[in-house]
Amino acid sequence: MKKWLKQFSSEDWIIVWAGAVILTLAAVFPENMPSLPKKLATVADWVDAGLMFVFVYIVTMVTSLCMGRKAKELVYVFPSLLVIFLLTLAAQLVANIPVVKEYGFEAVFFSVIFGLIVSNLFTVPQWLKAAVQSEFYIKIGIICLGATIYFPKLMGDGAFGLIQALVVVFTVWYFAFWVGKKMKVDPEMGTMLASAVSICGVSAAIATCGVIKGDSKKLSYVVSLVLIVAVPMMYLLPWLAGLLGLAPDVAGAWIGGTIDTTGAVGAAGALVGEGAEDIAVVVKSAQNVLLGVAAFFISLMWAYQGTHKDERPTAGVIWERFPKFVVGMVLASLIFSFCFEPETAKILGKTAKSLQGSFFSIAFVCIGLETRFKDIFGKENRTPLKVFLTAQTFNIFVTLLVAYLVFGLLKPWIAGM
């Protein structure tokens, strides 16, 4: 019993508890939760920025202490987090410049770019690394993401989105993993690449890394690839959709199932039109829902690979490998979907989405600070890059076919019955 209870004090569970506290505060005080300001034109904007920094600093310090980090190890967290936060704030401000906003570039893109600029033009000092915890902030963000996935909304177009997501995720994941094996990419990298391409980009890569206890450097590489490749796709797919004369529903489903970041999905869908944007976001939400299912199967697969052939992996081994923050995401989604009135859930979802975006932006600055261009495009990573681009190309064609079958044929047929 003690051993069973002890697991709830692990690092993964501490992050879940932190996410639960944050979402509880968001539910109780939705209008008073801090957020990253989109400009710094007024005193109120500066106050918002200051409160957000204090909030993130408290979350970071409290969880770090709960995880067993000693106080003397946390001395440099304040200046380190301050620099990271200022870069995050700069990314937010740049993303909201009218001209930049018109082209659909999101804050997380600039976050990783600013981090990359610092890490590639300068030597990152040791003190600055004190608060560089990309996985931690992304996991908190994913738990907050759960509060934005509203299950009743998935019953309409979301049901078709789930059908598409199921077919695409498993087809593309297997293909990407197979290509990785053929090109002799190591299983860790191959599994993370397959999940990132097929499921939901950064969130899937983080979840997979947790399941397989992967190398954080490989994870940073995969995340950087996802963000960099998402930018040209954000403009290429809407252009191709117009060229092919796709109906808004089909175009939106194609975009939502192919582009790997939620913000880029919304921006690309908006370039096609309002109807396409709505479908794109719904389909991406459906893929986010499958994150938990995919994490379970990857846990199962990795548990079998990590045991002797004559020894069956137990449920305990599978549970141990399962990323607990995904449990937090699913629970948040269920609670916010079924324990609040629809209008209340919608309001709370906006607050949770704002928090998720803030934590993701901070995480992507950290990823940038951990990554060097020579690591992304270096000789040793050329094969993983080829695997990713091959799998993403396959993803584009398969998702287009499935989107046409589901949203271009199946949905109109059912609607006409």
PyMOL commands that set and color helices and strands:
alter all, ss='L'
color gray80, all
select helices_A, chain A and resi 2-9+11-28+43-66+71-74+77-95+98-102+107-121+126-131+134-146+151-155+157-182+187-200+202-212+216-244+248-258+262-272+274-305+315-321+324-338+342-370+373-377+379-415
alter helices_A, ss='H'
color red, helices_A
deselect
rebuild
show_as cartoon
